[in-house]
Amino acid sequence: MISVTTDPAYVHPTTSAANASAIPAELRERAQWVSWRYETPKGRSKPTKIPYRTNGQKAASDDASSWTTFDDALAAYRRGGFDGIGYVFSAEDPYFGVDLDNITNDPQRLVWALEIVQRFDSYAEWSPSGNGIHIIGRGRLPGGGRNDQERGVEAYDRGRFFTFTGRVVEVAP
């Protein structure tokens, strides 16, 4: 039986990068980081996460010149004006990310997600909402990724950024 420890101190979203040291060093060493803000684009009803350069200009997930180091993205976040930090997946790195939304509302999906984390020895953390899980692993995905909004699953290995909180999902056997 798999069990999970949730973070009782979780606070939405102002502490989204509060535990930055928990993010794997091999990711922190890459200059593929951005800061991000919640924004509601024109024509949309709810906010989304928009990537930014540390100077306040928008970043792009397909433009490496708009990314920065982990330390610079984190420093910009801590100075204020951003809601968190994010990692940009690219064809040049060996990583992929899986974003599972609304996982805490479905115990079967939560157990399934935790089994994936254990099986593939990947890094997993709670999303900024505290209601989803981001799983980061090594490998390539067919076609670069998928977005299945109906099932609340996104998976990418390039051309996207994932927010990082450092709020590790702890899995106990």
N, C-alpha and C positions, 0 to 999 in steps of 0.2 A: 504494500500500500504506500503510495506517495503522499507526502504532506508538504505543505508550503508554509513558510513564515512570511506574513505580510508585515509591512513597516508601519507600526502604529503611530509613528511620528510624522507620517506623510502629510504634507501641506501642499495644496494645489495653488498655482504652479510656480509661486515665487521662489521656491527652493528646488527647482527642477534640476539644478546641477550641484546641489549641496554636497554630494558625496563623490566628487570628481575623482578622488584617488582610487575609487573602486573600479573605474573604467580601465579595461586592460591596457597595460603599458604599450603593447604592440600597436594599438590603435592611437594612443596618445602621441606616439612618436611620428605619426604621419601628418603631413601638412594638408589635411583634407577636412578641416573644420570650419564651421560657420557659426555665427550667433543667429538667433531667430526671435521673431515676435509673433504673437497672436494678432491676426488682422482679419477683418471681414471684407473680402473683395466685393466690389460692386456686383450686384445681382445675386449674391449668395446670402443665405439666412444665418449661417453660423460661421464662427471664426475658423481660420486655418493657420497653420504654422508657415511663415514666410522666412526664407533664409536671407541673412544679411552679412555683409562684410563688417569688419570691426569699426569702420569709419562711418557706418550708417547707410551706405549705399547697398542696394539689393545685390545678393549673390545669386549665382546660377549653378544648378547641379551638373551642368555640362560645360562649365568654364572654370578650369583649375586656377586661373589667375584671380578668381574671386574668392578662393579659399585661403585659409591661414593655418597657423599652428594651433594646437590644442591650447597651449598656454595663452596665446593672444586672444583666442575666442573666449576662453574662460575669464580672462581679465576684463574683456569688454562686457561680458555678462555681469560680472561682479561690480563694475562701475555703475551699472544701471542702464535702463533704456531697452534692455532685451529680456525675453522671458526664459531663455535657456541657450544651450549649445547643441550643435548637431554635427554628425559625421556624414560626409558625402561619399557614397560608393562610386567607384570608377572601374573601368575595364582594366586599369593598371594595378589594382590591388587584388589580393586574394580573398576578399570578404564578401559576404552577402548578409542581408538582414531580412527577418520575418517579423511583421507587425501583426499582432493578434488583438483585435479590438473587442471590447466588452467581455473580456474573459472571466472576470470575477462574478458575472451574473449567470454563468453556466458551468456548474461543477464538472461535468463531463469534459468540456473543452479545456478547462483548467488542468485536469489530470492529463489529458492528451498533450497539452503544451509542455507540461513538466516532464513527461516521458521523453519528448523530443530533446529537451535540454539535457537530460541525463544521458540519453543514448548517443548523442553526438558531441558530448563534452564541449558545449558551446557556452557563451556568455549570455545571460538573460537578465533583464532589468524591467522594472515597472515603468510604464509610460508616464508622461507628465500628468495625465488624468488620474493615475493610480488604478485605472480600470482595464488596462491592456498590458500586454507583455511584448517587449522587443527581444528577439533572439538574434544574436550575431554569431556567425560561424564562418568557416573557411570553405570555399568551393565556388562553383559556377552554377548558375541556373539556366535552364533552357530558355533561349530568347531574351535573356537579361532580367526576366522577372514577370510577375503577374499581379493583378489587382482584382480581387474578387470581393466587391463591396457587399454582395448578398451574404457571404459567409464571414465577412469581417476579417479577411486575410489578405495581406499584401506581402510580397516577397520580391526583393530586388538585389542585383549585384552591381548595378551601374546606373548612372543618370538620376539618382534620387538621394535625398538626405534623410537620415533618421535623427530624431531628437535623442539626447542622452541625458539621463538623470543620475546615474550612479547608484540608483536604488536597486541593488541586486536582488533577484529572485533566489531565495535560498531553498534548495530542494533537499529534503531528507528522505532516505530510503525507508 
